[in-house]
Amino acid sequence: MIEIHKIANGTLTYQDSNHRYEWNNEKVDKSVSSVAGAYPVSFSIPVAWSAALIRKELLASKEIAGVFDDADAKLAWAKAICKAPDNFTKKAGATGTSVHKYIEDLAHGLTPALDDDPAVAKCQQSVGDWFKSNIAEVISVERRIYSERYKIAGTVDMVAKLKSGKIHVLDWKGITKKDAGLKAGHVGQLSAYRKMLEDLGDQIDGCTLVRFSRATGEVDPINFTNNYPEDLAAFEAALVLSRYKPAAEVF
């Protein structure tokens, strides 16, 4: 299925099967979320995280005694253990998708059922309660937009008027621990959406990232508005970095 959206001076199309955006029939090389992943990250962070998950799997394995029928069996066991980070990421992504869909249904005035998985249902319930307590009016949900300024496209999860009267761009992110540090890419993503919407003539007063613990469902909403110029400048730097390719010269 291909979506077609008329925006300002052109046409944005989006194909969900491969997450492909096109602007006036030309492929958009970067999405907002892909740029958010271009922020510099310490190499030690993902390595330590992966090592911790693999260690946990090793300790839980009943085959750790090391007795295998042959080398192939030993290799298969090692590969299965090393898939722990990938399996964790997929499960976290599935939880995030379920929560997003639940909130999207609430925003459309529906009464969605909670997930059969108690852990996922707990997250949906907590985020849903926050939504009902803080949102006065939903302005848009899952809105596809394109920036002629940055030549990028993206999907804004939600724009809503809060009960404070302020209009905010909102997103929902699952975290492993409530005290997890705020990711620069998440801040940049929302800041970019704010600027893109402002360029289209929308009034936006700020951004709110609603984080939730995948373990407990506890909600940790974060508002970042006062640092908007710096947050946007950081995103613009990440955009340059995401498109940067070293140019080799003949010696």
N, C-alpha and C positions, 0 to 999 in steps of 0.2 A: 504494500500500500504506500502511495506517495502523497504526501500532504503538499498543498500549494497555498502560499500566503503572500498576499500583496502588501508590500511594506515600502512606504515612501516612494523612492524612485526605481523600484524594481520588484522582482518576484523571487521569493525564497521558497525552495522546495526541500522537503525532508523525507528520506526513505528510512523507515524504522528498522528494516531487516539488516542494514549495514551501517546505520547511524550516519548516513551521508547527507550533507547539506550542499545545495547548489544555489548560487546567486546569479540570476539571469543566464541560466544554463551552463554556468561555469562552476566547477567544483570548488568549494570553500576549503582551503588547505588546513585551517585550524578552527577548532571549536573552543569555546570558553573553557570547558573542562579539561581539554588537552593542554591548554596553556597553563592552567592551574597546576598541572603536574610537572611543569618545567621549572618550578622554583628550586633553587639549590637545596639539597638535603644531605646531611652528614652521612657518609657511606656506612659509618658504624651503626647507625640506627636500624636500618633494615637488616643488616647482617646479624646484629645482636638479637633482634626480634625473631628472625628465622631460626637462629641457633637455639633460642629458648623453646620454641615450639617443637623442634626436632628432638631436643633433650627430653621434653615432656613425653613425647611419643615413645622414645626409647625406654624410658622408665616404666611406661604403662604396658609395653609389649611383653607378651608371654613367651616370645621366642628369643628373648635376649640372651639365652644360654649359649647361643652361637652354634648349635648343632643343626646342620643343614644336609640335605641329601646330596647336593652337588653345588658347584659354583653358581649355576644359573639360579638355583633356589635362593642362595645367599644374596645375589644381585637383586632379585625380585623383591626380597624383604627390605633391602636397603633403599630401593627406589620408592617403595610404598611408604617407608618412614619419612623420606625426604619430601614427600608430597604434602606434608603437614601444613606448611605455610600456604600453599596453593589452595588446599581444601578449606582452610580457615578463611581465606579471602573470599572464596566462592560462597561460603555459608553467610559471611557478613554481608556480602552483596545481596544475597537473597532476602535477608532480614530487612535491609534498607529498602529494597524494592517493595516488599510487603507493607512496610510502614508508609512509604510514599503513596502507594495505591489506596491505603486506608484513609489517609488525610485528603487525598484527591476526591474520594467519594464523599467524605464529610463536607468538603468545600462545595460540592455540587448538590448538597442538601439531602444526600442519601443516608441510610442507616446501615453501614457495612457490618458484616459479621466479623468477629475476631478470628484470627488464624487458629488452626487446630493445634499448632505447636504452642505450648504454654509460654515459652520464653518470648516468642515473637508476639503473641497476644498481649503479653505484659507491656511490651514496647509500644504496640499500637494503642493500648488503653491509656498509657501515660501521656504520649504525645497528643492523642485525641483530647484528653482532658485539658492539656495546656491550650490547645487550639480553641476549644469552647470557652475557656476562661479569658482569653486574650484577644481574639479576633472579633472585630465588630462587623466587618464587611469584607468579603473576598472580591477583589477586583479582577484578577485573572489567575488561571491555573495552567501550568504546562504551556506557556506561551513561547512560540518560536520567534526569535528575533535575529536581525543581522545588523552589523555595524559597518557603515561605509567609512567611518573614521579608522577602524582597526582591521577591516576586511576579515572579520570573524563572525561566526554564528553561534547560537546557543539556545538552550531551553530554560526559561525562567520558571522554577518550580511554582512560585506563588508571589503575587503582589496583593497586599491586603491593607485595609485600614485597621489599625490597632484600636483598642478601646481608649487609648490615650488621645486618639484623633490623628496620630501620625501615620503616614503611608510608608510601609516598609517592603523591601524585597526580602523574602523568607526562603530558607532552605532547611532541610532536615538531614542530620548526619549521625550515624551510629558510631559510638566510640567503645573501646575496650574497657577503659576505666574513666570514671567521672573526673578524676584529676589529670586526665591526659592533656598535654599541652595543645594549645590552639594551633592548627596548621595554617601556615601563611597562604597556602593555595586556596583554602576554603574562604579566607577573608578576601583574597584577590578575586575569586570567582564572583562573589556577591557584589563587590565594589565595581567590577566590570559590568555586571548586569545593570547596576544602578546607572552608570554613565551611559550605557547603550540606550536605556529607556529614557533618560533625560534628553539625549540627542534626538529621540523620536517625539519629544514634546511632553512626556509624562512627568507628573510631579512625584518625586521620590524624596522622602525625608530621612531615610536611613536604611540600615540592613540588620536583620536578626537571623542568627544561626541557632537553630534549636537542636542541640546535641542530646542524644539519649544513650544511656548505658545499655548495651546489648545483653549484659549479664543480669541487670536488675530492673531495667526499664526506666530508671530514674532520669528525669529531664533536667538539662542544664542549658537554659537559653542564654545566648550572649548577644548583646547589642553593640555594634561598632559603627559609630556615626561621626564622632568628633575628629577621628584620625583619617577621615575619608581621603583628603588630598594625598597623604603619604601612602595609604593603602592602594590607591589607584595608580600612583607612580610606580609602586613595586610591581603591580600587575603589568604595566606597560613595559617595564624592564624584562619581566619574564616572557612577555610576548616577543620582544626582540631576541631574547636568548633562545626561544623555541624555534625561531626561524634562522638562527645563525648557523652558517656552515663555513668552516675554515677554508680559505682559498689557497691552494698550493701554488707555488711559483717555481719555475725552473731555476735551479741553482746555476 
